[in-house]
Amino acid sequence: MQLKNIKGQMSLAACALLQVTSPTVQAEDNEWDVDTAVLLYSEGDGRVSAFEPAIYAGRDLEDGDRIDLRLVVDALTGASPNGAHASSVAQTFTTPSGKGSYTTKAGDTPLDDTFRDTRVALGADWTMELDRLSKLTLGANFSKEFDYTSLGISASYAKDFNNRNTTLTTGFAFNSDTINPVGDIPSELMPMMREGFSQNREGDNDTKVITDFLVGITQVVDRKTIVQLNYSLGITDGYQNDPFKIVTVIDPVTGLPATGGIFDTGVTGNLPYVYEKRPDSRQKNNLYFKVVRHLEEDVINFSYRYYWDDWDINSHTFDFKYRYQMANSYLQPHFRYYMQSAAEFHIHNLELGSEVDQVTGEVLVDYASNDYRLAESETLTLGVKYGMPIGDNSELSMRAEIISQTVTDDNVPAGEETPDLDAVIVQVNYSFVW
């Protein structure tokens, strides 16, 4: 899933995926402050694993301007849920290329073990000091995967008031994305074809445009407390399906994937699975609040985000960090709780007869997706970070987190619920001045 919302002043969007921020060490004039990170992510049950190195470099210029550069590489492997539900019978699926197949054992969650991906993301920001109290930041980013290309620009304006105790920020970002999946774009709500049959395809690529707006205020409450309040609006138009996700068509009598008739694979080639379809527009809203409180030596960091969109998804995110300062190092426990409602078109399966025509195979609903990312869910993250200085101008930090996600599916036959997800994150950061 692509995450391209404006964050903060939109200057560290790529590194934010790894929770990489500006280095704690501060560079002098004509020096670069550099932050490097390596993140390892692993899901349970042989699902997706990721190896993600990142580097950030920033430098203050003599005229008050600043340049920031970043590079992130994501290498993902493993098995990814294809959207079909588990069944008491073995299931055979056609690979995304249409040239092969894979089989899921009875009772197992269908996973596409052909999943592989590598993403390279580049970004740059130029911050100009317009006057003593205002700054303009211009940014550009590029991201490339084997089946996905994204180009973007951004701009933000920050103005200080009230003896620099209040900062107003406005921002804008624009991304143009091209989707070119293996095997071309599948036809929406059309059956997956058995290996050897001509697949239902709509062309080799499609596009999506994302426009983000942000307005925010940061207030210094006292010498130890800072609060921030942001509102962002994201508008997406274009192709928003996951080309690799399908929905199972079941026989309402047996509760098993439909067979025979329109789904007689020996005659028609139609497998009892149809490719998902989502609306081609989406409006996202984010309301974000953050407070940072410095104690004598320790630091409390708390944030809350409320999200809603026109797909009927609402979510709440609570994030709490406590940085405990020790003699020559620090320890930072982390707690995050996330909950969301399901998209209005999220459906576990389609029933033959009521939602799929028994004769023609036509799907009788406008939209359908069984992507667990669009389902009702709760996610708990617990972690800890440890950091210590290495010499006068460098710092080493390590972070470990466990993630537990529970997906709620109503009206699903017993034993066919979407399985919970457990994952582990390990990250190492090294910051230095160069």
C-alpha positions as CSV (number, residue, x, y, z in Angstrom):
1,M,0.0,0.0,0.0
2,Q,1.4,3.4,-1.0
3,L,1.6,6.0,1.7
4,K,2.0,9.4,0.2
5,N,0.3,11.8,2.7
6,I,1.9,15.0,3.8
7,K,3.7,14.6,7.1
8,G,4.8,17.5,9.2
9,Q,6.2,20.0,6.7
10,M,6.4,17.2,4.1
11,S,10.2,17.2,4.0
12,L,10.9,13.7,5.4
13,A,8.1,11.7,3.8
14,A,10.3,8.9,2.5
15,C,12.3,8.4,5.7
16,A,9.2,8.6,7.8
17,L,8.3,5.1,6.5
18,L,11.3,3.9,8.6
19,Q,10.7,6.5,11.4
20,V,13.9,8.1,10.4
21,T,14.1,11.7,11.6
22,S,16.7,14.4,11.5
23,P,19.8,13.3,13.4
24,T,20.1,14.3,17.1
25,V,23.7,15.4,16.5
26,Q,23.8,18.9,15.1
27,A,26.2,20.0,12.3
28,E,28.1,23.2,12.2
29,D,28.1,25.5,9.1
30,N,29.3,23.8,5.9
31,E,28.8,20.3,7.5
32,W,26.2,17.6,6.8
33,D,24.1,16.0,9.5
34,V,23.5,12.4,8.4
35,D,21.2,9.7,9.6
36,T,21.4,6.2,8.3
37,A,19.0,3.4,9.2
38,V,18.5,-0.3,8.5
39,L,15.1,-1.8,9.2
40,L,14.1,-5.5,9.2
41,Y,10.4,-6.4,9.1
42,S,9.0,-9.9,9.4
43,E,5.4,-11.2,9.5
44,G,4.6,-14.5,11.1
45,D,3.5,-17.7,9.2
46,G,6.0,-17.2,6.4
47,R,4.3,-14.0,5.2
48,V,6.0,-10.8,4.0
49,S,9.5,-9.9,5.1
50,A,11.3,-6.6,4.3
51,F,14.8,-5.3,4.4
52,E,14.8,-1.5,4.3
53,P,18.0,0.6,4.3
54,A,17.7,4.4,4.3
55,I,19.9,7.5,4.4
56,Y,19.0,11.1,5.2
57,A,21.4,14.0,4.8
58,G,20.8,17.7,5.5
59,R,22.9,20.8,5.5
60,D,22.4,24.4,6.5
61,L,23.7,26.9,3.9
62,E,25.4,30.2,4.5
63,D,22.4,32.3,3.3
64,G,20.0,30.7,5.8
65,D,18.7,28.2,3.4
66,R,18.8,24.4,3.9
67,I,18.9,21.3,1.7
68,D,17.7,17.9,2.7
69,L,18.3,14.7,0.7
70,R,17.0,11.1,1.3
71,L,17.2,7.6,-0.2
72,V,15.1,4.6,0.9
73,V,15.3,1.1,-0.5
74,D,12.7,-1.5,0.3
75,A,13.3,-5.2,-0.6
76,L,10.2,-7.3,0.1
77,T,9.8,-11.1,-0.1
78,G,7.5,-13.8,1.2
79,A,3.9,-14.7,0.7
80,S,1.0,-12.2,0.5
81,P,-2.7,-12.9,1.0
82,N,-4.4,-12.9,-2.4
83,G,-7.9,-12.1,-0.9
84,A,-9.5,-15.5,-1.4
85,H,-10.7,-17.1,1.8
86,A,-9.7,-20.3,3.4
87,S,-11.7,-23.4,2.5
88,S,-12.1,-27.0,3.6
89,V,-10.9,-28.0,0.1
90,A,-7.6,-27.4,-1.7
91,Q,-7.6,-24.3,-4.0
92,T,-5.6,-23.7,-7.1
93,F,-4.9,-20.1,-8.4
94,T,-3.4,-18.7,-11.4
95,T,-0.2,-16.5,-10.9
96,P,-0.5,-12.8,-11.7
97,S,1.4,-13.3,-14.9
98,G,-1.2,-15.8,-16.1
99,K,1.5,-18.3,-17.0
100,G,1.6,-20.4,-13.9
101,S,-0.4,-21.6,-10.9
102,Y,0.0,-22.3,-7.2
103,T,-2.1,-24.4,-4.8
104,T,-3.2,-23.7,-1.3
105,K,-3.9,-26.7,1.0
106,A,-7.3,-27.2,2.6
107,G,-7.8,-25.1,5.6
108,D,-4.9,-22.7,4.8
109,T,-5.2,-19.0,4.1
110,P,-4.5,-18.5,0.3
111,L,-1.1,-16.8,0.0
112,D,0.6,-15.8,-3.2
113,D,4.2,-17.1,-2.6
114,T,5.4,-15.5,-5.9
115,F,5.3,-12.1,-4.2
116,R,8.6,-10.1,-4.7
117,D,9.2,-6.4,-4.8
118,T,11.9,-3.8,-4.6
119,R,11.3,-0.1,-4.3
120,V,13.8,2.7,-4.6
121,A,12.7,6.1,-3.4
122,L,14.6,9.4,-3.8
123,G,13.6,12.8,-2.4
124,A,15.0,16.3,-2.0
125,D,13.8,19.5,-0.2
126,W,15.1,23.0,-0.5
127,T,14.1,25.4,2.4
128,M,14.4,29.1,1.7
129,E,14.4,31.7,4.4
130,L,12.1,34.4,3.0
131,D,12.6,36.7,6.0
132,R,13.4,36.4,9.7
133,L,10.0,34.9,10.4
134,S,9.0,32.8,7.4
135,K,10.3,29.9,5.3
136,L,9.3,28.3,2.1
137,T,10.1,24.6,1.4
138,L,10.0,23.1,-2.1
139,G,10.4,19.3,-2.5
140,A,10.5,16.6,-5.2
141,N,10.3,12.8,-4.9
142,F,10.6,9.8,-7.1
143,S,9.7,6.2,-6.3
144,K,10.1,3.1,-8.5
145,E,9.0,-0.5,-8.0
146,F,8.9,-3.2,-10.6
147,D,5.2,-2.5,-11.3
148,Y,4.7,1.0,-9.8
149,T,6.3,4.4,-10.6
150,S,5.5,7.6,-8.6
151,L,6.6,11.2,-9.3
152,G,5.8,14.0,-6.9
153,I,6.3,17.6,-5.9
154,S,5.5,19.5,-2.7
155,A,5.6,22.9,-1.2
156,S,5.1,24.2,2.3
157,Y,5.1,27.7,3.9
158,A,5.8,28.3,7.6
159,K,5.3,31.7,9.4
160,D,6.3,32.5,13.0
161,F,4.2,34.8,15.2
162,N,4.0,35.8,18.8
163,N,7.7,36.1,19.4
164,R,8.2,32.9,17.5
165,N,6.1,31.0,20.0
166,T,3.4,30.2,17.3
167,T,4.1,28.8,13.9
168,L,1.4,28.5,11.1
169,T,2.1,26.0,8.3
170,T,0.4,25.3,5.0
171,G,1.3,22.7,2.6
172,F,0.6,21.1,-0.8
173,A,1.8,17.9,-2.4
174,F,1.0,16.4,-5.8
175,N,1.9,12.9,-7.0
176,S,1.3,11.2,-10.4
177,D,1.5,7.4,-10.2
178,T,1.7,4.8,-12.9
179,I,0.7,1.2,-12.2
180,N,2.0,-1.5,-14.6
181,P,1.5,-4.9,-12.9
182,V,2.9,-8.2,-14.0
183,G,0.4,-9.8,-16.4
184,D,-1.3,-6.4,-17.1
185,I,-4.3,-4.8,-15.5
186,P,-7.0,-7.4,-14.6
187,S,-10.6,-6.7,-15.6
188,E,-12.6,-5.6,-12.6
189,L,-15.1,-8.1,-11.2
190,M,-14.2,-10.6,-13.9
191,P,-13.2,-14.2,-13.2
192,M,-9.6,-15.3,-12.8
193,M,-8.9,-17.8,-15.6
194,R,-7.4,-21.2,-15.3
195,E,-3.8,-21.5,-16.4
196,G,-3.6,-21.9,-20.2
197,F,-6.7,-19.8,-20.9
198,S,-6.6,-16.2,-22.0
199,Q,-6.8,-13.9,-19.0
200,N,-9.3,-11.1,-18.6
201,R,-7.2,-7.9,-19.0
202,E,-7.9,-4.2,-19.6
203,G,-4.5,-3.0,-20.7
204,D,-0.9,-3.0,-19.6
205,N,-1.0,0.1,-17.3
206,D,-3.2,2.6,-15.5
207,T,-2.7,5.9,-13.6
208,K,-3.5,7.6,-10.3
209,V,-3.2,11.2,-9.2
210,I,-2.9,12.2,-5.5
211,T,-3.3,15.7,-4.3
212,D,-2.7,16.6,-0.6
213,F,-3.3,19.8,1.4
214,L,-2.2,20.5,4.9
215,V,-2.8,23.4,7.4
216,G,-1.3,23.3,10.9
217,I,-0.3,25.3,13.9
218,T,2.5,24.7,16.4
219,Q,2.4,26.4,19.7
220,V,5.0,26.8,22.4
221,V,2.9,26.6,25.6
222,D,5.8,27.1,28.0
223,R,9.6,26.5,28.0
224,K,9.0,22.8,28.4
225,T,5.8,22.1,26.4
226,I,5.0,22.2,22.6
227,V,1.7,21.3,21.0
228,Q,0.8,20.8,17.4
229,L,-2.5,20.5,15.5
230,N,-2.7,19.7,11.8
231,Y,-5.5,19.0,9.4
232,S,-4.8,17.4,6.0
233,L,-7.0,16.6,3.1
234,G,-6.0,14.0,0.4
235,I,-7.9,13.6,-2.9
236,T,-7.1,10.6,-5.1
237,D,-8.4,10.0,-8.6
238,G,-7.7,7.0,-10.9
239,Y,-6.8,3.4,-10.5
240,Q,-7.0,2.3,-6.8
241,N,-7.5,-1.5,-7.1
242,D,-4.8,-3.9,-5.9
243,P,-4.3,-5.8,-9.2
244,F,-3.3,-8.9,-7.3
245,K,-6.4,-9.2,-5.0
246,I,-9.4,-11.4,-5.7
247,V,-12.7,-12.3,-4.1
248,T,-14.0,-15.8,-3.7
249,V,-17.4,-16.7,-5.3
250,I,-19.0,-19.4,-3.1
251,D,-21.9,-21.8,-3.5
252,P,-24.4,-20.7,-0.8
253,V,-25.5,-24.4,-0.3
254,T,-22.0,-25.9,0.4
255,G,-20.1,-22.8,1.5
256,L,-17.3,-23.9,-0.9
257,P,-15.9,-22.1,-3.9
258,A,-18.4,-22.4,-6.7
259,T,-18.0,-25.2,-9.3
260,G,-19.8,-26.1,-12.5
261,G,-21.9,-24.0,-14.8
262,I,-20.2,-20.7,-15.5
263,F,-17.4,-21.9,-13.3
264,D,-16.8,-25.2,-15.1
265,T,-13.0,-24.7,-15.4
266,G,-12.7,-27.5,-17.9
267,V,-15.0,-25.7,-20.4
268,T,-15.1,-22.0,-19.6
269,G,-11.7,-21.8,-17.8
270,N,-13.4,-19.6,-15.2
271,L,-12.0,-20.1,-11.7
272,P,-14.5,-19.2,-8.8
273,Y,-12.6,-16.0,-8.0
274,V,-13.1,-12.5,-9.4
275,Y,-10.7,-9.5,-9.4
276,E,-11.6,-6.8,-6.9
277,K,-13.0,-3.4,-7.8
278,R,-12.8,-0.2,-5.7
279,P,-14.1,3.3,-6.5
280,D,-11.9,5.3,-8.7
281,S,-11.9,8.3,-6.4
282,R,-11.2,8.7,-2.7
283,Q,-11.2,11.7,-0.3
284,K,-9.1,11.3,2.9
285,N,-9.2,13.5,6.0
286,N,-6.7,13.5,8.9
287,L,-6.9,15.5,12.1
288,Y,-3.7,15.2,14.0
289,F,-2.8,16.4,17.5
290,K,0.7,16.1,19.2
291,V,2.1,17.3,22.5
292,V,5.8,17.1,23.6
293,R,6.5,17.7,27.3
294,H,10.1,18.0,28.6
295,L,10.5,17.0,32.2
296,E,13.7,17.6,34.1
297,E,15.6,15.2,31.8
298,D,13.0,12.9,30.4
299,V,10.6,13.6,27.5
300,I,6.9,12.6,27.0
301,N,5.7,12.4,23.4
302,F,2.0,11.8,22.8
303,S,-0.1,12.0,19.6
304,Y,-3.6,11.2,18.4
305,R,-4.9,11.0,14.9
306,Y,-8.5,10.8,13.7
307,Y,-9.0,9.7,10.1
308,W,-12.1,9.5,7.9
309,D,-12.8,9.1,4.2
310,D,-15.6,8.6,1.7
311,W,-15.1,4.9,1.6
312,D,-16.6,4.8,5.1
313,I,-13.4,4.0,6.9
314,N,-12.8,5.8,10.2
315,S,-9.8,5.2,12.3
316,H,-8.2,6.3,15.6
317,T,-4.5,6.2,16.3
318,F,-3.0,6.7,19.8
319,D,0.8,6.9,20.0
320,F,2.8,7.3,23.3
321,K,6.6,7.5,23.8
322,Y,8.5,8.2,27.0
323,R,12.1,9.0,26.6
324,Y,14.0,8.1,29.8
325,Q,17.4,9.8,30.0
326,M,20.1,7.8,31.7
327,A,23.7,8.9,32.5
328,N,25.1,8.6,29.0
329,S,22.2,7.0,27.0
330,Y,18.4,6.9,26.8
331,L,15.6,4.4,26.8
332,Q,12.3,5.0,25.0
333,P,9.4,2.7,25.4
334,H,6.7,3.0,22.7
335,F,3.0,2.2,22.7
336,R,0.7,2.5,19.7
337,Y,-2.9,1.5,19.3
338,Y,-4.8,1.7,16.0
339,M,-8.4,0.8,15.2
340,Q,-10.4,1.2,12.0
341,S,-13.8,0.4,10.6
342,A,-14.3,-1.5,7.4
343,A,-14.7,0.1,3.9
344,E,-18.4,0.0,2.8
345,F,-17.5,-2.4,-0.1
346,H,-15.4,-4.8,2.0
347,I,-16.8,-8.3,1.6
348,H,-15.5,-11.6,2.6
349,N,-16.9,-13.5,-0.4
350,L,-19.6,-13.2,-3.1
351,E,-22.5,-15.6,-3.1
352,L,-23.5,-17.3,-6.4
353,G,-27.2,-16.5,-7.1
354,S,-27.6,-13.4,-5.0
355,E,-24.4,-11.5,-5.7
356,V,-23.2,-13.3,-8.8
357,D,-25.5,-14.3,-11.7
358,Q,-25.7,-18.1,-11.9
359,V,-26.0,-18.1,-15.7
360,T,-23.7,-15.3,-16.9
361,G,-21.3,-15.0,-14.0
362,E,-22.0,-11.2,-13.9
363,V,-21.2,-9.7,-10.5
364,L,-24.3,-7.9,-9.2
365,V,-22.6,-5.4,-6.8
366,D,-20.8,-2.2,-7.8
367,Y,-17.6,-2.7,-5.8
368,A,-16.1,-5.6,-3.9
369,S,-12.8,-6.2,-2.1
370,N,-11.6,-8.7,0.5
371,D,-8.3,-6.9,1.2
372,Y,-7.7,-7.2,4.9
373,R,-6.3,-3.7,4.9
374,L,-9.9,-2.5,4.2
375,A,-11.5,-4.6,6.9
376,E,-12.4,-3.7,10.5
377,S,-9.3,-4.2,12.5
378,E,-7.3,-3.4,15.6
379,T,-3.5,-3.1,15.8
380,L,-1.3,-2.9,18.9
381,T,2.3,-2.0,18.7
382,L,4.7,-2.3,21.6
383,G,8.4,-1.4,21.4
384,V,11.5,0.1,22.9
385,K,14.3,2.2,21.6
386,Y,17.8,2.5,23.1
387,G,20.2,5.3,22.1
388,M,23.7,6.3,23.1
389,P,26.3,8.8,21.8
390,I,29.4,7.5,20.0
391,G,32.0,10.2,20.4
392,D,31.1,13.9,20.3
393,N,29.3,14.0,16.9
394,S,27.5,10.7,16.4
395,E,24.8,8.6,18.0
396,L,23.8,4.9,17.7
397,S,20.2,3.8,18.4
398,M,18.3,0.5,18.2
399,R,14.6,-0.1,18.1
400,A,12.6,-3.3,18.4
401,E,8.8,-3.6,18.2
402,I,6.2,-6.3,18.0
403,I,2.9,-5.7,16.1
404,S,-0.3,-7.6,16.6
405,Q,-3.3,-7.1,14.3
406,T,-6.7,-8.5,14.7
407,V,-9.1,-8.5,11.8
408,T,-12.9,-8.7,12.4
409,D,-15.1,-10.3,9.7
410,D,-18.8,-10.6,10.4
411,N,-21.1,-13.3,9.0
412,V,-18.2,-15.5,7.9
413,P,-18.4,-19.3,8.0
414,A,-16.6,-20.8,11.0
415,G,-13.0,-21.5,10.2
416,E,-12.8,-19.1,7.3
417,E,-12.1,-15.9,9.3
418,T,-9.2,-13.7,8.2
419,P,-6.2,-14.8,10.3
420,D,-4.6,-12.4,12.7
421,L,-1.3,-10.9,11.8
422,D,1.8,-10.8,14.0
423,A,5.0,-9.0,13.0
424,V,8.4,-7.9,14.3
425,I,10.4,-4.8,13.5
426,V,14.1,-4.3,14.3
427,Q,15.8,-1.1,13.3
428,V,19.3,0.3,13.8
429,N,20.1,4.0,13.3
430,Y,23.5,5.7,13.1
431,S,23.6,9.5,13.1
432,F,26.8,11.5,12.5
433,V,28.2,14.8,11.3
434,W,30.2,14.8,8.0
